[in-house]
Amino acid sequence: MQIRDYIEANKERFVDELGSLIRIQSISAKVENKPQMLECASRWAELLLAAGAQRAEVMQTAGNPVVYGEYRAGEDLPTVLIYAHYDVMPVEPLELWLSDPFEPTIRDGKIYARGADDDKGQSMMQVKGFETALRTGNLRANVKFIFEGEEEIGSPSLEEFCKTHKELLRADVILVSDTSMVSADVPSLTTGLRGLAYWEIEVTGPNRDLHSGHFGGAVANPINVLCEMLASVVGEDGRITVEGFYDDVEELSSEERAMIAQIPFDETAYKAAIGVRELRGEAGYTTLERNSCRPSFDVCGIWGGYTGEGSKTVLPSKAYAKISCRLVPHQNHEKISRLFEDYFQRIAPKSVRVKVTPTHGGEGYVCPITLPAYRAAEAAVERAFGKRPLAVRRGGSIPIISTFEQVLGVKTILMGFGLEQNAIHSPNESCRLDIFYKGIEAVAEFYHNYQG
Ligand SMILES: [Zn+2]
């Protein structure tokens, strides 16, 4: 049987099986839903076995259980690891839902329910794509599944699970369906995510708050000094002036820049939506390149002195700021934090003392579009959606993807089929049925194309 025929013959069952997962209220943020977490994990194990996995089990972690499943095709064949999450976001405010969030309801060709897209719908596309490939004789790979129940609360147990089960999770490539496409008519694959470095800076001047009339003009004001130092970080051309900051930044290839240029983007509407008259960023790059493929520097908060009602003429003793840098792949957040610490210490005038404290950070991620598995996914999406997908980088971060690269040493293909209008995390989350079936087809075609 052909891939499309198999999907056509089984489409109702696929939706029913998705419904059986949706009805389980696996809200990881709520402690009282612990029993439903286990119930959802067990249901997934059943569904994996029914889809053709030879083994599927619920494995304990320090938090919610992980579902592990596998299908072994042969020692000499490549191995694909599917990562997904079975937990969902809370549903409040309930009154904004047009139908019960835990009762899948079909209206205008869409399934409405919490998890219809994120990530029960999308993980079902992966599993049914696997089943379709297997039953139509298109599967020439070993397939492993790891579904966690804590993604929506920051995956606190997954890194440890990966570290202790490295051998079990050994794979050639990881497939994840938990991101979105540009639109239903512009299919895309996410090929990059930015990293982050975050730190706090404390500037101390005099040993106490001073009278600005008695001391102003004679003593350095830590807030003034902090502002001068921060203002020196970004130059006129929008580039970060700290020496060595761009050392590890890899330039975009002309092929990637050409793809980014094809993403529909209305700059006038973008400015209007956020209420600014002019955009600003690094010279030589477009807005979409700046907010996804180039690093950035932002002061997230700044305080000190007197900020209450009325006025108080004070020359404060201390000034503070919280600062973040979005990083691009290959920039190491610890190295970047050190660069900034050295920079602020170097430029600080003798009139103040500066303390820089890194708080957290994470690495970016990039999937080379020349990777054979990427090419297989690209051709698969093109076959299912009728258009070559664009390679799109995202400005945000998905920490678990860089963890997979660091702990397991495996690249991830972000083969997501979400749409902006699916309203994930919001009331009336939905998933278009036509996209649900096309997603299944794309996954099945991936196995057809993928030779390792
Ligand atoms: Zn998700």
Boltz pocket constraint, residues with backbone or C-beta under 6 A from the ligand:
constraints:
  - pocket:
      binder: B
      contacts: [[A, 85], [A, 118], [A, 119], [A, 151], [A, 178]]
      max_distance: 6.0
